[in-house]
Amino acid sequence: MATINSVLGPLDTSDLGFTLSHEHIMVASPGILQDYPELIGTDIIERVVD
C-alpha cells in the first residue's frame, strides 16, 4: 500500500480515511487586515494561533 510522510512519520494511506488535501484554517493576505479589520481582527488571529 502507498504511504505518505506526516509530522509523525510515514503513514499508510489506508489509515487516513477521508482527508482534505488542502485546508486553510485562516487566510490573511497582505492588505486584508488594513482594509477589513472587522473581518480579521487580531483577537481572531490570536485565537487561531492558540
Z-matrix of the N, CA and C atoms (Angstrom, degrees):
N
C 1 1.456
C 2 1.527 1 108.67
N 3 1.297 2 116.55 1 154.05
C 4 1.467 3 121.60 2 -179.14
C 5 1.527 4 110.63 3 -75.42
N 6 1.323 5 115.45 4 154.46
C 7 1.462 6 120.53 5 177.52
C 8 1.521 7 109.73 6 -126.02
N 9 1.324 8 115.24 7 157.89
C 10 1.459 9 121.73 8 172.24
C 11 1.516 10 107.63 9 -123.54
N 12 1.317 11 117.03 10 156.52
C 13 1.457 12 121.14 11 175.56
C 14 1.519 13 108.71 12 -92.26
N 15 1.320 14 116.24 13 131.06
C 16 1.461 15 121.48 14 177.16
C 17 1.523 16 108.29 15 -124.15
N 18 1.310 17 116.46 16 174.85
C 19 1.465 18 119.46 17 178.13
C 20 1.520 19 111.43 18 -65.55
N 21 1.332 20 117.09 19 -18.10
C 22 1.463 21 121.08 20 178.25
C 23 1.520 22 112.94 21 -97.83
N 24 1.342 23 115.99 22 3.17
C 25 1.456 24 120.15 23 -178.56
C 26 1.519 25 110.77 24 111.50
N 27 1.342 26 117.68 25 -176.56
C 28 1.459 27 121.32 26 -177.90
C 29 1.530 28 112.00 27 -63.35
N 30 1.346 29 115.51 28 139.33
C 31 1.462 30 121.68 29 176.19
C 32 1.516 31 109.22 30 -126.50
N 33 1.314 32 115.77 31 140.93
C 34 1.453 33 120.49 32 174.45
C 35 1.525 34 108.26 33 -73.00
N 36 1.327 35 117.53 34 134.11
C 37 1.466 36 120.22 35 -176.89
C 38 1.525 37 112.71 36 -62.52
N 39 1.310 38 117.98 37 -24.79
C 40 1.466 39 119.95 38 178.41
C 41 1.525 40 112.07 39 -70.72
N 42 1.330 41 117.99 40 -15.63
C 43 1.465 42 122.22 41 178.40
C 44 1.526 43 113.31 42 -88.36
N 45 1.335 44 117.39 43 -5.67
C 46 1.459 45 120.38 44 -174.42
C 47 1.518 46 114.13 45 -79.15
N 48 1.310 47 118.78 46 -35.96
C 49 1.459 48 120.68 47 -172.72
C 50 1.519 49 109.67 48 71.16
N 51 1.340 50 116.62 49 -153.79
C 52 1.463 51 121.20 50 179.32
C 53 1.515 52 108.86 51 -72.41
N 54 1.329 53 117.23 52 125.73
C 55 1.460 54 121.98 53 -175.06
C 56 1.519 55 110.75 54 -136.15
N 57 1.332 56 116.29 55 132.02
C 58 1.459 57 121.03 56 171.71
C 59 1.518 58 107.04 57 -88.33
N 60 1.308 59 116.71 58 123.20
C 61 1.463 60 119.91 59 -173.86
C 62 1.516 61 113.54 60 -80.30
N 63 1.328 62 117.99 61 -14.94
C 64 1.460 63 120.41 62 -178.48
C 65 1.524 64 108.08 63 -147.43
N 66 1.298 65 117.48 64 105.24
C 67 1.458 66 122.44 65 -174.28
C 68 1.519 67 109.94 66 -129.43
N 69 1.321 68 117.15 67 131.03
C 70 1.462 69 121.88 68 175.16
C 71 1.523 70 108.90 69 -103.85
N 72 1.314 71 116.55 70 122.44
C 73 1.456 72 120.36 71 174.38
C 74 1.517 73 108.97 72 -79.17
N 75 1.306 74 116.01 73 -40.43
C 76 1.464 75 121.91 74 -178.69
C 77 1.516 76 107.99 75 -151.58
N 78 1.321 77 117.37 76 133.25
C 79 1.453 78 121.89 77 177.11
C 80 1.515 79 107.97 78 -120.25
N 81 1.309 80 116.99 79 124.51
C 82 1.466 81 122.00 80 178.39
C 83 1.523 82 107.99 81 -134.22
N 84 1.313 83 116.20 82 86.40
C 85 1.459 84 121.16 83 179.19
C 86 1.523 85 110.32 84 -72.53
N 87 1.335 86 117.20 85 154.77
C 88 1.465 87 119.90 86 178.67
C 89 1.531 88 110.93 87 -54.37
N 90 1.317 89 116.40 88 133.22
C 91 1.454 90 121.92 89 177.93
C 92 1.516 91 115.13 90 92.55
N 93 1.335 92 117.83 91 -22.03
C 94 1.465 93 119.99 92 -178.56
C 95 1.528 94 110.97 93 -63.39
N 96 1.319 95 117.54 94 -46.55
C 97 1.465 96 120.63 95 -179.20
C 98 1.522 97 111.20 96 -61.87
N 99 1.336 98 117.23 97 -39.01
C 100 1.460 99 120.41 98 179.99
C 101 1.532 100 111.44 99 -70.97
N 102 1.327 101 117.59 100 -39.81
C 103 1.461 102 121.50 101 -176.48
C 104 1.527 103 113.49 102 -82.06
N 105 1.319 104 117.08 103 -32.67
C 106 1.467 105 121.81 104 -175.98
C 107 1.528 106 110.74 105 -133.53
N 108 1.325 107 118.57 106 65.74
C 109 1.470 108 120.25 107 -176.45
C 110 1.528 109 112.97 108 -61.97
N 111 1.335 110 117.21 109 -24.99
C 112 1.467 111 119.65 110 -179.85
C 113 1.526 112 112.30 111 -72.60
N 114 1.330 113 117.39 112 -20.61
C 115 1.458 114 120.65 113 179.74
C 116 1.515 115 112.36 114 -84.52
N 117 1.308 116 116.83 115 -40.31
C 118 1.465 117 121.40 116 -177.23
C 119 1.517 118 107.85 117 -132.98
N 120 1.316 119 116.65 118 80.19
C 121 1.452 120 120.95 119 177.87
C 122 1.509 121 110.98 120 -83.37
N 123 1.317 122 116.94 121 162.73
C 124 1.470 123 120.17 122 -179.10
C 125 1.519 124 111.38 123 -62.97
N 126 1.339 125 118.58 124 -28.92
C 127 1.466 126 119.85 125 178.00
C 128 1.529 127 110.98 126 -64.83
N 129 1.334 128 117.02 127 -36.98
C 130 1.467 129 120.60 128 177.62
C 131 1.522 130 110.32 129 -68.53
N 132 1.313 131 117.20 130 -43.40
C 133 1.466 132 121.26 131 179.07
C 134 1.522 133 110.17 132 -61.03
N 135 1.329 134 118.04 133 -42.73
C 136 1.465 135 121.31 134 179.46
C 137 1.526 136 110.94 135 -63.03
N 138 1.328 137 118.47 136 -39.09
C 139 1.467 138 121.04 137 178.42
C 140 1.521 139 111.16 138 -66.86
N 141 1.332 140 117.82 139 -39.36
C 142 1.461 141 121.16 140 -179.74
C 143 1.521 142 110.42 141 -66.80
N 144 1.329 143 117.14 142 -40.63
C 145 1.461 144 121.03 143 -178.60
C 146 1.521 145 110.83 144 -68.87
N 147 1.327 146 117.85 145 -36.70
C 148 1.469 147 120.41 146 177.59
C 149 1.507 148 109.53 147 -63.11
